[in-house]
Amino acid sequence: MAAALQVLPHLARAPLHPLLWWGSVARLASSMALAEQARQLFDSAVGAVLPGPMLHRALSLDPGGRQLKVRDRSFQLRQNVYLVGFGKAVMGMAAAAEELLGQHLVQGVISIPKGIRAAMERAGKQEMLLKPHSHVQVFEGAEDNLPDRDALRAALAIRQLAEGLTADDLLLVLISGGGSALLPAPIPPVTLEEKQTLTRLLAARGATIQELNTIRKALSQLKGGGLAQAAYPAQVVSLILSDVVGDPVEVIASGPTVASSHSVQDCLHIVNRYGLRAALPRSVKTVLSRADSDPHGPHSCGHVLNVIIGSNVLALAEAQRQAEALGYQAVVLSAAMQGDVKSMAQFYGLLAHVARTRLTPSMAGASVEEDAQLHELAADLQIPDLQLEEALETMARGRGPVCLLAGGEPTVQLQGSGRGGRNQELALRVGAELRRWPLGQIDVLFLSGGTDGQDGPTEAAGAWVTPELASQAAAEGLDMATFLAHNDSHTFFCRLQGGAHLLHTGMTGTNVMDTHLLFLRPR
């Protein structure tokens, strides 16, 4: 209830009639109770995909300690294991792997985001830290999830280790979210700065993670199967914590252990789509032309075993179980939410309105027009396996509290220079949408949070909102539209009620994209 204490002074200053004031206090108490439950569910989702437990579920040693078992495969152990890794969750994964492998681990190199080791130390997460005399060398780089010189040094060290392996060796590759930025090794004559500029331009124009990774692979020594080729003839086992919608192994971290299927035409199509053909440096054109004329074609990765050990699906399943334990009818809408945040916010706002007609007995049902609009929005977003009908039927049947869960990674088209991330922007836009629809006698709360604990270049993981957001902002002189126009959601939430709506978790040590929670509770 600490957040409620922050909010009450703002409410007390408002010149309300006593009955209205007490009504506002009651709604506030209900909102704070929902916010506490939302945080509980979010924490349970994150807890289900922490790196240590996931890695131990995927790997095991036989009783004699002579074989490493990975799913249905076994690998001979004789002090012949090497380890490389890159991503936000990799330090915890490496710590668990080294503990399991013991003397069989000869050497390792991992690339992790700058500052994440210190953050884990401050948080006291000893289980995610390597031991003092570890055989694993740690590089830190890619500040603000952008490839830099430190990440390049790490990538070259990883390549050097892989190239020195023999047919008797086993390379364990650990991959998690953020891995692509932590493994930059552009093909000469492309420079890191040229590749970084092109990627930044594409991201700013709304390119999807799949499109960004297609470009990265085409210009990289290690991505698109390059790491696997460097390690040949060693056996390679790649353990992957997915941060990409649908868990495609060729896309996660740009597929360093998966043979690439991209073509030059794919790359040029992407560049043309976002109007950047004229901006391509000569070096990029040179590398693409070489790839197009490669007589050997795509490389094979038959010596590689790729295993997904954790994903958004696992996180949402655990949150669903927790929601049901709290008495909610819980439905997972999709683990593959994607598309522009504006359209996604409209979808969630209209979904809340249509839900009201199912949850409130006095309502005759949503209008045909509103139902059609909701389904049209869903179709435009092209969300795979969307369980919209199941959610609506559940609400119509139960007439009780409902929690709708979803995961994925929406995109933001940058228009301003404000601070924030996709989760805070989505929450703010949903708050703006909720004021458009009369929600009647149901309490509504929406939360969006990044499972890595960091939303964009901020210390928040995300934010939560209710239909009262617009009036709360107006009472403090905050114009929501202005903040949205400048992509400045973090500043908005910092100023609103002393930051009470921000979701702060600290670095979690994992990353499986984002979690969205929509609570709908009849009063």
LINDA-V613093 format. One record per residue. N is the residue number from 1. PHI is phi in whole degrees, 0 to 359 (* if undefined). PSI is psi as a letter, one per 30 degrees, with the letter a starting at -180 (none if undefined). Layout:
BEGIN
N_PHI_PSI ; N_PHI_PSI
END
This chain:
BEGIN
1_*_g ; 2_301_e ; 3_296_e ; 4_296_e ; 5_295_e ; 6_290_e ; 7_278_e ; 8_305_e ; 9_301_e ; 10_296_e ; 11_291_e ; 12_295_f ; 13_284_f ; 14_285_k ; 15_280_i ; 16_251_l ; 17_300_k ; 18_308_e ; 19_294_e ; 20_294_e ; 21_298_e ; 22_293_e ; 23_296_e ; 24_294_e ; 25_298_e ; 26_297_e ; 27_294_e ; 28_298_e ; 29_299_e ; 30_296_e ; 31_297_e ; 32_291_e ; 33_295_e ; 34_296_e ; 35_297_e ; 36_296_e ; 37_293_e ; 38_299_e ; 39_296_e ; 40_298_e ; 41_291_e ; 42_298_e ; 43_298_e ; 44_293_e ; 45_297_e ; 46_295_e ; 47_299_f ; 48_285_f ; 49_235_g ; 50_290_k ; 51_296_e ; 52_301_e ; 53_302_e ; 54_295_e ; 55_294_e ; 56_291_f ; 57_288_f ; 58_273_e ; 59_244_k ; 60_203_l ; 61_257_k ; 62_290_l ; 63_307_e ; 64_276_f ; 65_70_g ; 66_255_f ; 67_225_k ; 68_259_k ; 69_257_k ; 70_233_j ; 71_54_c ; 72_258_g ; 73_246_l ; 74_233_k ; 75_231_k ; 76_290_k ; 77_249_k ; 78_204_h ; 79_52_h ; 80_227_g ; 81_258_k ; 82_239_l ; 83_223_k ; 84_226_l ; 85_196_l ; 86_202_k ; 87_143_l ; 88_289_f ; 89_257_g ; 90_289_e ; 91_296_e ; 92_295_e ; 93_294_e ; 94_294_e ; 95_298_e ; 96_293_e ; 97_295_e ; 98_294_e ; 99_298_e ; 100_289_e ; 101_278_f ; 102_56_b ; 103_293_f ; 104_288_f ; 105_275_j ; 106_274_e ; 107_200_l ; 108_210_l ; 109_221_k ; 110_232_l ; 111_242_j ; 112_233_l ; 113_299_k ; 114_301_k ; 115_91_f ; 116_288_e ; 117_294_e ; 118_296_e ; 119_296_e ; 120_292_e ; 121_295_e ; 122_296_e ; 123_279_f ; 124_71_g ; 125_271_i ; 126_298_f ; 127_292_f ; 128_256_g ; 129_248_k ; 130_287_l ; 131_290_l ; 132_306_e ; 133_255_h ; 134_297_k ; 135_273_g ; 136_257_k ; 137_273_k ; 138_249_k ; 139_248_k ; 140_240_k ; 141_192_a ; 142_53_h ; 143_299_k ; 144_58_h ; 145_61_h ; 146_241_k ; 147_299_k ; 148_216_a ; 149_298_e ; 150_295_e ; 151_294_e ; 152_297_e ; 153_299_e ; 154_296_e ; 155_298_e ; 156_292_e ; 157_292_e ; 158_295_e ; 159_298_e ; 160_298_e ; 161_297_e ; 162_297_e ; 163_291_f ; 164_270_g ; 165_277_l ; 166_241_l ; 167_294_f ; 168_274_f ; 169_262_l ; 170_236_k ; 171_256_k ; 172_263_j ; 173_252_k ; 174_252_k ; 175_230_k ; 176_214_l ; 177_307_k ; 178_86_f ; 179_296_e ; 180_296_e ; 181_292_f ; 182_268_g ; 183_229_h ; 184_272_k ; 185_214_i ; 186_297_k ; 187_285_k ; 188_301_k ; 189_269_g ; 190_295_k ; 191_266_l ; 192_301_e ; 193_295_e ; 194_294_e ; 195_294_e ; 196_295_e ; 197_296_e ; 198_296_e ; 199_297_e ; 200_296_e ; 201_296_e ; 202_295_e ; 203_297_e ; 204_294_f ; 205_263_g ; 206_93_g ; 207_297_k ; 208_285_l ; 209_298_e ; 210_295_e ; 211_292_e ; 212_300_e ; 213_290_e ; 214_298_e ; 215_293_e ; 216_301_e ; 217_298_e ; 218_294_f ; 219_251_g ; 220_246_k ; 221_283_f ; 222_249_f ; 223_279_l ; 224_61_h ; 225_89_f ; 226_296_e ; 227_293_e ; 228_299_e ; 229_294_e ; 230_296_e ; 231_278_f ; 232_302_k ; 233_263_g ; 234_295_l ; 235_286_k ; 236_234_k ; 237_242_j ; 238_251_j ; 239_256_k ; 240_239_k ; 241_260_j ; 242_283_k ; 243_236_g ; 244_233_k ; 245_305_k ; 246_85_f ; 247_57_h ; 248_284_j ; 249_295_f ; 250_284_f ; 251_258_e ; 252_300_k ; 253_54_g ; 254_66_g ; 255_58_h ; 256_293_f ; 257_241_g ; 258_229_k ; 259_301_k ; 260_280_k ; 261_248_g ; 262_286_l ; 263_232_l ; 264_299_e ; 265_297_e ; 266_300_e ; 267_297_e ; 268_294_e ; 269_298_e ; 270_295_e ; 271_299_e ; 272_293_e ; 273_302_e ; 274_257_g ; 275_65_h ; 276_244_g ; 277_303_e ; 278_291_f ; 279_272_f ; 280_293_k ; 281_294_l ; 282_300_e ; 283_298_e ; 284_295_e ; 285_299_e ; 286_296_e ; 287_295_e ; 288_296_e ; 289_292_e ; 290_296_e ; 291_298_e ; 292_293_f ; 293_255_g ; 294_295_j ; 295_289_f ; 296_277_f ; 297_71_a ; 298_293_k ; 299_281_l ; 300_264_l ; 301_233_h ; 302_291_f ; 303_268_g ; 304_244_k ; 305_246_j ; 306_259_k ; 307_228_k ; 308_279_j ; 309_256_f ; 310_194_k ; 311_201_l ; 312_298_e ; 313_301_e ; 314_296_e ; 315_296_e ; 316_293_e ; 317_298_e ; 318_290_e ; 319_297_e ; 320_298_e ; 321_298_e ; 322_294_e ; 323_297_e ; 324_295_e ; 325_295_f ; 326_274_g ; 327_98_g ; 328_268_k ; 329_279_j ; 330_246_k ; 331_230_k ; 332_275_j ; 333_294_e ; 334_186_k ; 335_260_g ; 336_228_h ; 337_292_k ; 338_206_l ; 339_121_l ; 340_292_k ; 341_299_f ; 342_297_e ; 343_294_e ; 344_293_e ; 345_296_e ; 346_298_e ; 347_299_e ; 348_294_e ; 349_296_e ; 350_291_e ; 351_300_e ; 352_297_e ; 353_293_e ; 354_297_e ; 355_299_e ; 356_303_e ; 357_290_f ; 358_275_e ; 359_270_f ; 360_255_j ; 361_303_e ; 362_287_f ; 363_274_k ; 364_277_f ; 365_126_l ; 366_292_l ; 367_292_l ; 368_301_e ; 369_296_e ; 370_291_e ; 371_300_e ; 372_295_e ; 373_296_e ; 374_297_e ; 375_291_e ; 376_293_e ; 377_298_e ; 378_299_e ; 379_294_e ; 380_296_e ; 381_287_f ; 382_53_h ; 383_275_j ; 384_295_k ; 385_55_h ; 386_292_k ; 387_265_h ; 388_291_e ; 389_296_e ; 390_299_e ; 391_296_e ; 392_293_e ; 393_293_e ; 394_299_e ; 395_292_e ; 396_293_e ; 397_284_e ; 398_274_e ; 399_54_h ; 400_229_a ; 401_296_k ; 402_232_k ; 403_236_j ; 404_259_k ; 405_243_k ; 406_205_l ; 407_214_l ; 408_151_a ; 409_204_j ; 410_290_l ; 411_243_l ; 412_238_k ; 413_269_j ; 414_289_k ; 415_236_f ; 416_228_a ; 417_246_g ; 418_284_a ; 419_251_k ; 420_156_a ; 421_209_l ; 422_295_e ; 423_290_e ; 424_293_e ; 425_294_e ; 426_297_e ; 427_300_e ; 428_296_e ; 429_291_e ; 430_296_e ; 431_302_e ; 432_292_e ; 433_291_e ; 434_298_f ; 435_286_f ; 436_283_f ; 437_242_k ; 438_289_j ; 439_261_f ; 440_60_b ; 441_269_h ; 442_228_k ; 443_273_k ; 444_232_k ; 445_217_k ; 446_238_k ; 447_232_k ; 448_229_k ; 449_216_k ; 450_276_k ; 451_292_f ; 452_278_f ; 453_88_g ; 454_223_j ; 455_257_j ; 456_63_a ; 457_277_h ; 458_229_l ; 459_268_g ; 460_265_l ; 461_271_f ; 462_166_a ; 463_199_l ; 464_233_l ; 465_219_l ; 466_229_l ; 467_298_f ; 468_279_g ; 469_303_e ; 470_298_e ; 471_291_e ; 472_296_e ; 473_294_e ; 474_298_e ; 475_295_f ; 476_254_g ; 477_72_g ; 478_257_k ; 479_266_j ; 480_301_e ; 481_298_e ; 482_295_e ; 483_295_e ; 484_293_e ; 485_297_f ; 486_255_g ; 487_49_h ; 488_242_h ; 489_296_e ; 490_294_e ; 491_298_e ; 492_302_e ; 493_290_f ; 494_295_e ; 495_280_e ; 496_286_j ; 497_50_h ; 498_64_g ; 499_81_g ; 500_295_f ; 501_269_f ; 502_280_k ; 503_259_j ; 504_248_k ; 505_237_f ; 506_74_l ; 507_301_k ; 508_270_f ; 509_87_g ; 510_220_l ; 511_190_j ; 512_229_h ; 513_70_b ; 514_247_l ; 515_238_k ; 516_246_k ; 517_233_k ; 518_239_j ; 519_262_k ; 520_226_j ; 521_227_j ; 522_298_k ; 523_279_none
END
